[in-house]
Amino acid sequence: MSNILVYVLHYEGEFNKNSLGAVSEAAKLASELAGEAHAIVVGEGSDVTDDFLAGLGKYGATKVYRAKGPDGLAQPVIDAMAKVIDSDGHKYALFGGGLLGFEIGAGLAARKRAGVTMEVTEVKVDNGELVAARPILQDSKISESRYKGDLGVIIGRLNAFEASERDGGGATVEDVEFELSPWSTKATMVQRGEQRGADVNIEDAEVLIAGGRGLGKPEGFEQLEELASAFGGAVAATRAVVDAGWFPYAGQIGQTGKTVAPKLYLAAGISGAIQHKVGMQSSENIVAINKDSNAPIFEFSDLGVVGDLNKIVPKLTEAVKAKKGG
Ligand SMILES: Cc1cc2nc3c(=O)[nH]c(=O)nc-3n(C[C@H](O)[C@H](O)[C@H](O)COP(=O)(O)OP(=O)(O)OC[C@H]3O[C@@H](n4cnc5c(N)ncnc54)[C@H](O)[C@@H]3O)c2cc1C
C-alpha cells in the first residue's frame, strides 16, 4: 500500500491554503494508489487540538499525526516526518510549496536519501507509481520524475494544487513521539508572523494588481491599491520598483521573487521581462496596460490595453466600484 504523507503548516488557527491543496491532491492520488493520504502537523498545546486537526479529514486526510514542537522551523519538522516515515513506511512525502516546504522537503530528502522534485505543477499515477511533472527551461518544457527506493519527495509550486473539500468524516489524530536531532535546536524562532490581509497576502489573492516602473514614482502605487481594493485583491510589483525602494520585496513577483497564479493578474506599467514572466505566467487571465504597443508583456497577455495607465487605472477603478456597488 502506498501512503502519502503531507506536511501541513498552520498559523493562528488556520491551515495554510497551499498545505490544504497538497492534502486534497494527496487524497486524490492515494485513492488511485489504493493507499491513504496522511497529514502531519507540528505545534504545541491549544494550537493543535483534536478537533482542529480532525478537520483535515474534510480535505481527504484519513490520519493526522500531531508532533509536539515549534512549527515554522524546518529541522524539527524533518525530525518528526522522518520518524513517522520510518515507523509507518510512507512511500511519498508531498508539500504544497513555499520556502518552508522547499526547506523541509529538501532536508527530508537528504535525511532519507530520497529523490526530490521541486516546483512540481502536476502529479500523475502511472503503473502504480507517482510521476511528478515540473516545468523547466524557463517553463518552455516539462520534465517528469519517477522515484527509486523507499521514498519520493514531491514539492509543489505555489498554488499548483487546489484545496477541495469533500464529504466524509474527520481524520483520526495520532500523537508522534520523536526526538530532536542535536542540530535541530540550533535555530530558534524569535518571532513568527504571516502576511495577512488583502493588501499583502499576494500568494493567496485571486486578483493581483501589479505595478512596474511605468508608474513613474512610488506614489503611483496608490492608484493600484485603490483598484486592488475595489476588486478585493492585492498589489504586487516588479523587481525594478522593489530595487528602487518603491514597494516592499515581499510583493516582488518573478525569478527572484514570488511565483503566483491568481485568477486575474493585471500588470500596469510592466514591460514583461522574462524574469518577471516566470513568476506570473500561470495566472488564469493576464491583462496588461502599457503605453508601448511593442512591450513584450503583450505577447503573453490575454487582454492588452495600449495607453497611459494614469488615465486607465482610475477609470477602471470607478467602473469596478460601480459594478460591485450596483
Ligand atoms: C538575475 C535577474 C533576476 C531578476 N528577477 C526579477 C524578478 O524576480 N522580478 C522582476 O520583475 N524582474 C526581475 N528582474 C529584472 C527584469 O529583468 C526587468 O528589469 C524588470 O522586470 C523590469 O521591471 P518593469 O517592467 O517594472 O520596468 P521596465 O522594464 O522599465 O518597464 C516599464 C514599462 O512601463 C511602460 N510605461 C511607462 N510609462 C507608462 C505609462 N504612463 N502607462 C503605461 N505604461 C507605461 C513602459 O512602456 C515599459 O514597458 C531580474 C533581472 C535579473 C538579471
The ligand as a Gaussian input file, in Angstrom:
#p B3LYP/6-31G(d) Opt

LIG

0 1
 C       19.066000      37.715000     -12.347000
 C       17.867000      38.612000     -12.519000
 C       16.735000      38.342000     -11.771000
 C       15.613000      39.160000     -11.911000
 N       14.493000      38.861000     -11.175000
 C       13.372000      39.589000     -11.389000
 C       12.174000      39.292000     -10.679000
 O       12.102000      38.384000      -9.832000
 N       11.080000      40.040000     -10.948000
 C       11.077000      41.061000     -11.857000
 O       10.031000      41.690000     -12.052000
 N       12.205000      41.386000     -12.511000
 C       13.354000      40.686000     -12.288000
 N       14.486000      41.048000     -12.938000
 C       14.504000      42.334000     -13.678000
 C       13.895000      42.232000     -15.061000
 O       14.886000      41.845000     -15.980000
 C       13.355000      43.610000     -15.504000
 O       14.393000      44.553000     -15.435000
 C       12.181000      44.121000     -14.661000
 O       11.189000      43.131000     -14.557000
 C       11.592000      45.351000     -15.320000
 O       10.634000      45.903000     -14.484000
 P        9.495000      46.864000     -15.069000
 O        8.677000      46.109000     -16.050000
 O        8.832000      47.465000     -13.895000
 O       10.317000      48.059000     -15.737000
 P       10.623000      48.386000     -17.236000
 O       11.229000      47.249000     -17.948000
 O       11.371000      49.666000     -17.235000
 O        9.184000      48.625000     -17.891000
 C        8.342000      49.716000     -17.627000
 C        7.191000      49.645000     -18.615000
 O        6.252000      50.657000     -18.294000
 C        5.730000      51.182000     -19.501000
 N        5.204000      52.518000     -19.187000
 C        5.903000      53.651000     -18.877000
 N        5.062000      54.662000     -18.586000
 C        3.805000      54.158000     -18.714000
 C        2.505000      54.735000     -18.548000
 N        2.333000      56.015000     -18.167000
 N        1.425000      53.947000     -18.793000
 C        1.580000      52.642000     -19.182000
 N        2.790000      52.053000     -19.344000
 C        3.880000      52.812000     -19.110000
 C        6.891000      51.181000     -20.441000
 O        6.436000      51.191000     -21.799000
 C        7.605000      49.892000     -20.073000
 O        7.176000      48.803000     -20.872000
 C       15.624000      40.256000     -12.812000
 C       16.777000      40.508000     -13.551000
 C       17.873000      39.713000     -13.414000
 C       19.099000      39.994000     -14.240000

